[in-house]
Amino acid sequence: MHSRCRRVARRGYEGFIFRLRPAFGNGPSFGCALSGEACPLPCGAARSWRVFRVERSLSQDKSGFASGLVTALPIALGYFPIAFAFGVAATKAGFSGAEAVMLSVVIYAGASQFLALALVASGAPLLVAAFTLVAMNLRHVLYGPALMRAAGADGARRLAWGWAWGLTDEVFGAALGEVARGRRFSEPFMFGIGIGAYAAWVSGTAVGTLAGGGALQDYPAVEAGLGFMLPALFLALLLSILTRAAVPVIGVAGVATVAGTLAVSPTVGILGGMVAGALAGLVRK
């Protein structure tokens, strides 16, 4: 396949895969096309070929709900122990099991939920706690548009009000990585990956509340290590789709995040990194 054809296929615009046969025989071979008539980006050898049989692209068949659940498996394995730790911490802070689970059901944001526990335990006003959590999670507003842009022509949004609820850092990173690797964007896939991760988070919280507040007191190293699992998971997803062109943008965002965190607060650092990274991306393009 011509290199330009491969780039088109990876971007998700490929509607079908054509089985092509050379005009002088020598058996069938594969090529790609966007329409049923001819390849718009033909290879040199493909100019003498004719269409032998049309087959649907495998990337379309692997973009359903079940594939989303499979893609969510690594995220679920990372979410469950963190949610378990949250359930334990919430019980230790005086929350009932139902209250802890409802925090996971409604807020569904790892670091923010631990921060909510700290704010409530310190007696912070409810309005202050709410504004703090909203500011900390403003980055999620950018995830939907970024994913739609990467999806291109396949970016359906009819049910976005449903699957966008599940766009956590890790779900966004995994979905963006799949689209970058050539998987066709589909809403059933997004529901699958979102529900898989969400179920792991809520169930992990429930198990943590059942274990009780003292479940991890004999394992301080484990309790401390759990705090690094979500950043490590997101970093792994980021590295899987990292390109050389994105390195300068990530560098600018990283410097701004560190500077804002050291100078003011982690929340300001996150927001500053988002803005700096977005501006760097616009300037680079």
N, C-alpha and C positions, 0 to 999 in steps of 0.2 A: 504494500500500500504506500502511496506517495506520502511524504512527510506532512504536506499540507492537509491531505485527507485525514491523517491520524489526528492532527490538531483539531480539525472540525469534529471528529468523532469524540475526542476527549472532552470537548466543550459541551457535549450533550445535544448537538443539533442533528445528529444522525437519526433519521427516521427508520431506515431499513438497511439491511446488509444484502448486497446483491451477490449471487453466485454467478460468476462470469466464466465464459469459455472462450479461449483463443479461437480466432477464425480458422486456423489451420490445425485444430485438434490439440493433442498433447494433454488432454484431461482438463477438468475444471479447476478454477482457482477463485479466490475471494477478492472482492473489491468493495468499496463503499460508495454510497450515493445519497443525496438528499431527496430525490424525486424518483418516480417510477420509470422515467424515460432514459436518463443518462446521468453519469457521474459529472457534477459540475466542476470538479477538480480532478480531471483524469490524469493518471500516470501515463508516461510515454507508451508503455506496452499496452495499456488498456484501450488505446484508441482503435485498435484493430479487433477488440473483443466485442461480443454481443451478449445481451442478457440471456442467461440460461434458466435461472429460477430465482424468484424473490423469496427471501426469508425474513421474518421479523427479527429485529435486533435483540440479542440476548439481554442487553442492558435494560430493555423495557420489561422483560419478563422477571427481572430480579429487583424490581422497585416496588414491591407490594408490602402489605402490612407485615407478613411473616419475615421478610428480609429486614424490615426495620427492627423487629424484635431481636433478630440475630445480631444485627449491628449494635444494638443496645447492650448486649451481654457484657462486654468489658466495662462499660459505664456502670451497669448494675452491680458488678463485682466490686467496683470501687465505692459506689454509693452506700451499699448495705452496711459495711462496718462504720462509716462516718455517721450514718443515721442512727446506728446502734449506740454510738458514743453520745450522740445528741439526746437520745431517749434516756440514757443513764444520767447525763448532766441535768436534764430537765427535771427528772425525778428527784435528784439530789438537791435541786434549787427549790423544791417544794411544789412543783406542778403535779397535777394528777396525770394519770396515764392518758385520759381522754384529752386533756388540755395540751399535752405534749404532741400527741398525734395530730390534733387539729392545727397546731402550729406548722407541722410539716405539710399538711393537706393544703393550707391556705397560703403560707409564705413560700414554701418550697425553694429555699435558697440557703445553702449550707452555712457559709460564713455569717450571713445575716441572721440566721436563727440562733447561732451561738452568741452573737452580739446582742440579740433581743433578750436572751437570758441574762446577760451581764447588766444590761440597762434596767431591766425589771428588778433584778436583785439589788441594784444600787439605789433604787427608788427614784429613777429618772421619770419626769412627767411623760404621760402617754404620747402627747403631741410631739415632744422632742424625740422620743424613740421612733415614732412613725416617720418623721422627716429624715432622721438619720438613716433608717433602712431604705427609704426611697432614694436618697442621694447615693447610697452605696450601690444600688442596683440600677442606676440610670443607664449603665452600659448596655443593658438588655434591649433598650429601645433601638439600638443600631443593628442588632442581630438579624431581624427580619429583613430589612432592606438589603443588607449585605448578602444574605442567602439568596434572595430573589434575583439580585444582580448576577450572582454566580450561576444560577439556574438558567438564565437566558430565556429562550423561547418556551422552555418547559415549565416556567415558574407559575404554576396555577395557585390562585389565592382564594378560591371560592370558600374554603373551610379554614382559612388562616386564623380566624378567631378561635378555633379549637386547638390546632396543633402548635400555634405560636405560644400557648401557655407553657409548653414543655421545653422552650428554648433556653435551657441553662447553658452555662459556659461549655460544658462537655458535650451536650447534645448538639449545640451549634457547631463546635469543632468537628465532631464526627460527621455530621451531615455535610458540612462544607468540604471535608476531605473526600467523602464519597462522590460528590458532584465533581470535584476537581479530578478524580480518577476515572471519570467517564460514566458514572451511574446516572441514569435519567432521573430527574427530580420528580417526585410524585407525592401527593398529599397522604395516601395510605402509608407510604414509607415513613413519612414524618410522624404520623400517628403511632406507628409501630415503635419507632425509636424513642418517642416521647413517653408513651405509656410504659414501655419496659423500664426506663430509667425512673419514672415517677413511682411505679409500683415498688421498686427496690428501695427507694427512699422512705416511703410511708411504712412499708413492712419492717424495714430496719429500725425505724423509730419505735414502732409498736413492740418489737422484740426487746429493745433497749429498756423501755418502761417496765416490761415484765421482769427483766433481770434485776431492776432496782438500782438505787443510787450508789451502792457500794460494789457494783459488779467489777469495776476496773481498779479499785483502790490498791489491790495487791500487784497490779501490773502497771506501774507508772511509765515505764518505757513504751509500752503499747499505747497507753493513753496519749502520750506526747507525740508519738509517731503518727497517729491517726490524723493529726492536724495538717500533715504535709501531703496526705493522699490526694485531695482534690487539686491543689496546685500542680502536683506531679502528673496527675492524669491529664489535665488540660495542657500541660507542657508537652506531653507525649503526643497528643492529638495535633498540636501546633507543629511539632517537628515533622510529623508524617506528611504535611502538605507544604512545608517550607520550600521556597524557591529562592534563588540567588537575588532576583529582583526585589523580593520582599524584605531582605535583610536590612537595608538602610531604614526603611519605614519602621520595622520592629525596633531597631536601635534607637531611633528618635523617641518612639513611644516608651521604651524602657527607661531611657534617661529622664524623660519628663515625669514618669511615674515615681522613680526613686527620688528625684529632687522634690517633688510635691509631698511625698510621704515624709521625708526627713525634715522639710521646712515647715510643714503645717500638720497634715494628718494623712492616714492611709486613704480616707475617702477622697480628699483633695488630690492625692497622688493618682488614684484610679481615674478620676474625671480628667485631670490634666493629661495623663497618658493617652486617653481616648481622643481628646481634642488634638493633641500634638500628632498622634499617629494618623488621624484622618487628614489633617492639613498636609502632612508629609506625603501621604499617598496622592493627594490632589496635585501637589507641586511636581511630584515625580512623573505624573501622567501628562 
